[in-house]
Amino acid sequence: MRTPLAFLGRHARWALPVGVFVGIALPDLAALLRPLLTPAVIGTLTAALLRLDWRRLGQAARHPALPGWIALWQLVASPLIVWLGTALAGLPPDLRLVLVLQAAAPPIGSAAVFALILGLDGVRAVVGTVATTLLLPLTLTPLVAVLLPQTGLQVDLAAFFLRVTSLVAAPFVLAWILRHAIGTARLARNDELLAGANVVLLVVFAIAVMDGVTARMLHDPQFVGVLLLAACVATALLHLAGFALFRRAGVAAAYGAALLSGNRNMGLMLAITAGTAGPVFSLYVGIAQIPMYFAPLALTPFVRRSRI
């Protein structure tokens, strides 16, 4: 087990896209793994927290300026820009809705893992992810009221707090218990195994979230192709915007901001809109994982060239 996990940890950027294609090629496996979506998300952040220096987490939390600016960009500025851009482009209402919700979402919980895969600062990614996620209720409700009043979209804050408790608080509690039970020195010696475990959990999530995508792809390939193109363009532009906006903070910080900006937690948005976002958004949540899971692989040559 040690060797395969270490191998996966070293080749994570290639393993993630493979997981997406496995989920599409084997729809029965995707359906089988669907109940593991939430445990996989919790496990991914837990394993990432086991690999980080918690003293640096505290230090980063005491310097909230950069996470605060990232949160302002992600939760307020980017959905406003996307709403305006999609209106000017004359996109249909369903597509505008999914793109605005994507732009209004906080980063994915596995953003820290993506950062570690690329050799970036996982601590900064965790702080940015948690801060942005906790601030979401303050921004999403007014944004929905102002930008999307005719869609029938509703924000279920009870579902939000339940989801955040399970997906954010639970990993911190589990990681704290495991750190004390195993010991930080032993965890550090087994970092490759933890990296491999992270990859396994991300692949499980990638396969499971493709449940239903294959059937819709076979039934309506043109529509799925439109959503995939929209997801790829939106993800790429959000990455670029995050990098450009925070370039003055340094190259490493800019790449970290790009990861947080380009990889959004639309599963959380799906939960807190309680199905009122419609079936197109449910389908888009799965399809949008495809460009996100390619992000570490696509960013690798740029990060290496920057010599971070």
C-alpha positions in Angstrom: 0.0 0.0 0.0 2.8 2.4 0.8 4.4 2.3 -2.7 1.1 2.8 -4.6 0.0 5.7 -2.4 3.4 7.3 -2.7 3.3 6.9 -6.4 -0.1 8.6 -6.6 1.1 11.4 -4.4 4.0 12.0 -6.8 1.8 11.9 -9.9 -1.3 13.6 -8.6 -1.6 16.1 -11.4 -2.1 13.2 -13.9 -4.3 11.1 -11.6 -7.0 13.7 -11.2 -8.0 14.0 -14.9 -8.0 10.2 -15.1 -10.5 10.1 -12.3 -12.9 12.4 -14.2 -12.7 10.2 -17.4 -13.2 7.0 -15.3 -16.4 8.5 -13.9 -17.6 9.3 -17.5 -16.6 6.0 -19.0 -18.0 3.9 -16.1 -21.3 5.4 -15.1 -22.3 2.4 -12.9 -19.1 3.0 -10.9 -20.0 6.7 -10.6 -23.5 5.8 -9.3 -22.0 3.3 -6.9 -19.6 5.9 -5.4 -22.1 8.7 -5.3 -22.8 8.2 -1.5 -19.1 8.8 -0.9 -19.2 12.4 -2.1 -19.4 14.1 1.3 -17.0 11.6 3.1 -14.5 12.2 0.2 -14.7 16.0 0.7 -14.3 15.7 4.4 -11.4 13.3 4.1 -9.6 15.4 1.5 -9.4 18.5 3.7 -8.6 16.4 6.8 -5.6 14.8 5.0 -4.5 18.2 3.7 -4.7 19.6 7.3 -2.5 16.7 8.5 0.2 17.8 6.1 0.3 21.5 7.2 2.1 23.4 9.9 -0.7 24.5 12.2 1.5 27.2 13.7 1.5 28.8 10.3 -2.2 28.5 10.1 -2.5 30.7 13.2 0.0 33.2 11.9 -1.8 33.5 8.6 -5.2 33.9 10.3 -3.7 36.9 12.2 -2.9 38.6 8.9 -6.4 38.8 7.2 -5.7 41.4 4.5 -4.9 39.1 1.6 -7.7 36.6 2.4 -10.0 39.5 2.8 -9.3 41.0 -0.6 -9.5 37.5 -2.2 -12.9 37.0 -0.5 -14.1 40.4 -1.8 -13.0 39.5 -5.3 -14.6 36.1 -5.2 -17.9 36.8 -3.5 -18.8 40.3 -4.7 -16.7 41.5 -7.7 -16.5 38.4 -9.8 -20.2 37.6 -9.8 -21.0 41.2 -10.6 -18.5 41.1 -13.5 -19.9 37.8 -14.8 -23.5 39.0 -14.5 -22.6 42.0 -16.6 -20.5 40.1 -19.1 -23.1 37.4 -19.7 -25.8 40.1 -20.2 -23.6 41.9 -22.8 -22.9 38.6 -24.5 -26.6 37.9 -24.7 -26.3 34.4 -23.2 -29.5 32.5 -22.4 -31.0 32.8 -18.9 -30.0 29.2 -17.8 -26.4 29.7 -18.8 -26.2 33.1 -17.2 -27.6 31.7 -13.9 -25.0 28.9 -13.7 -22.1 31.1 -14.6 -23.1 33.8 -12.0 -23.5 31.1 -9.3 -20.1 29.7 -10.2 -18.6 33.2 -9.9 -20.3 33.8 -6.6 -19.1 30.5 -5.0 -16.2 30.2 -2.5 -13.2 28.0 -3.4 -13.4 24.2 -3.4 -12.5 22.5 -0.1 -9.6 20.8 -1.9 -8.0 24.0 -3.0 -5.2 23.4 -0.4 -4.5 20.0 -1.9 -4.3 21.6 -5.4 -1.8 24.1 -3.9 0.3 21.4 -2.4 0.3 19.5 -5.6 1.8 22.6 -7.3 4.2 23.3 -4.6 2.3 26.4 -3.5 1.3 27.5 0.0 -1.3 25.2 1.3 -1.7 27.2 4.5 -2.7 30.3 2.6 -5.1 28.3 0.5 -6.8 26.9 3.7 -7.2 30.3 5.3 -8.6 31.8 2.0 -11.0 28.9 1.6 -12.3 29.0 5.1 -12.6 32.8 5.3 -14.5 33.0 1.9 -16.8 30.1 2.8 -17.8 31.6 6.1 -18.5 35.0 4.5 -20.7 33.5 1.8 -24.1 34.0 3.6 -23.4 37.8 3.9 -23.0 38.1 0.1 -25.1 35.4 -1.6 -28.5 36.5 -0.4 -28.2 40.2 -1.5 -26.5 39.1 -4.8 -29.4 36.7 -5.6 -32.0 39.5 -4.7 -30.2 42.1 -6.9 -28.9 40.1 -9.8 -31.2 37.1 -10.1 -34.6 38.2 -8.8 -36.6 36.6 -11.6 -35.1 33.1 -11.4 -37.0 31.8 -8.3 -33.6 31.1 -6.7 -33.7 30.7 -2.9 -30.9 30.6 -0.4 -31.3 28.1 2.4 -29.1 29.4 5.2 -29.9 26.4 7.4 -28.5 24.1 4.7 -25.5 26.3 4.4 -24.6 26.1 8.1 -25.2 22.4 8.1 -23.0 21.9 5.1 -20.2 24.2 6.4 -20.3 22.3 9.8 -19.8 19.0 8.0 -17.3 20.1 5.3 -15.2 22.7 7.2 -15.5 22.2 11.0 -15.5 18.3 10.9 -12.1 18.1 9.0 -10.5 20.5 11.5 -11.8 18.4 14.4 -10.7 15.1 12.8 -7.3 16.5 11.9 -6.7 17.8 15.5 -7.5 14.4 17.0 -5.3 12.5 14.5 -2.4 15.0 15.0 -2.4 14.3 18.7 -2.9 10.6 18.3 -0.3 10.0 15.6 2.2 12.8 16.3 3.4 15.6 14.0 6.8 14.0 13.5 5.4 10.7 12.3 3.0 12.6 10.0 5.8 14.5 8.5 7.7 11.3 7.8 4.7 9.9 6.0 3.8 13.0 3.9 4.0 11.0 0.6 1.4 8.6 2.0 -0.9 11.5 3.0 -0.4 13.0 -0.4 -1.4 9.7 -2.0 -4.5 9.4 0.2 -5.4 13.0 -0.8 -5.3 11.9 -4.5 -7.4 8.7 -3.8 -10.1 10.8 -2.1 -10.1 13.4 -4.9 -10.3 10.6 -7.6 -13.3 9.1 -5.7 -15.0 12.5 -5.6 -14.2 13.0 -9.3 -15.8 9.7 -10.3 -18.8 10.1 -8.0 -19.7 13.6 -9.1 -19.9 12.4 -12.7 -23.0 10.4 -11.8 -25.7 11.3 -14.3 -23.3 13.2 -16.7 -22.7 10.2 -19.0 -26.5 9.6 -19.5 -27.1 13.2 -20.3 -24.1 13.3 -22.6 -25.4 10.4 -24.6 -29.0 11.8 -24.7 -28.0 15.4 -25.5 -24.4 15.7 -26.5 -24.7 19.2 -28.0 -26.1 20.7 -24.8 -23.5 19.0 -22.7 -20.8 20.3 -25.1 -22.1 23.8 -24.6 -22.0 23.5 -20.8 -18.5 22.0 -21.0 -17.2 24.8 -23.2 -18.8 27.4 -20.8 -17.2 25.7 -17.8 -13.7 25.6 -19.5 -13.9 29.2 -20.5 -15.2 30.4 -17.2 -12.7 28.4 -15.2 -9.8 29.6 -17.3 -10.8 33.2 -17.1 -11.4 33.1 -13.3 -7.8 31.6 -13.0 -6.4 34.4 -15.1 -8.3 37.1 -13.3 -7.2 35.8 -9.9 -3.6 35.8 -11.0 -3.7 39.2 -12.5 -5.4 40.9 -9.6 -3.0 39.6 -7.0 0.2 39.7 -9.0 1.5 42.6 -6.9 1.4 40.3 -3.8 4.1 38.1 -5.4 4.1 35.3 -7.9 3.4 32.6 -5.3 0.5 34.5 -3.8 -0.8 35.2 -7.3 -0.9 31.5 -8.3 -2.5 30.7 -5.0 -5.2 33.4 -5.7 -5.6 31.9 -9.2 -6.3 28.5 -7.7 -8.9 29.9 -5.3 -10.5 32.0 -7.9 -10.7 29.4 -10.7 -11.8 26.4 -8.6 -15.2 27.1 -7.1 -17.3 25.0 -4.6 -20.5 24.7 -6.7 -21.5 21.6 -4.7 -22.0 23.9 -1.7 -24.1 26.3 -3.9 -26.2 23.4 -5.1 -26.9 22.4 -1.4 -27.8 25.9 -0.2 -30.0 26.7 -3.2 -32.0 23.5 -2.3 -32.7 22.6 -5.9 -34.1 26.0 -6.8 -31.2 26.6 -9.2 -32.7 24.1 -11.6 -31.6 20.9 -13.3 -29.1 22.7 -15.6 -27.1 23.9 -12.7 -27.1 20.4 -11.2 -25.7 19.0 -14.4 -23.2 21.9 -14.7 -21.8 21.2 -11.2 -20.6 17.8 -12.4 -19.4 19.0 -15.8 -17.4 21.9 -14.3 -15.3 19.5 -12.3 -13.6 18.5 -15.6 -11.7 21.7 -16.2 -11.1 22.1 -12.4 -9.4 18.7 -12.2 -7.2 19.6 -15.1 -6.1 22.8 -13.3 -3.0 21.4 -11.5 -1.8 19.8 -14.7 -2.4 22.9 -16.8 -0.8 25.2 -14.3 2.3 23.1 -13.7 4.5 24.4 -16.6 3.6 28.0 -15.7 4.5 27.5 -12.0 7.7 25.7 -12.8 8.7 28.5 -15.2 8.1 31.1 -12.5 10.6 29.2 -10.2 8.5 29.6 -7.1 
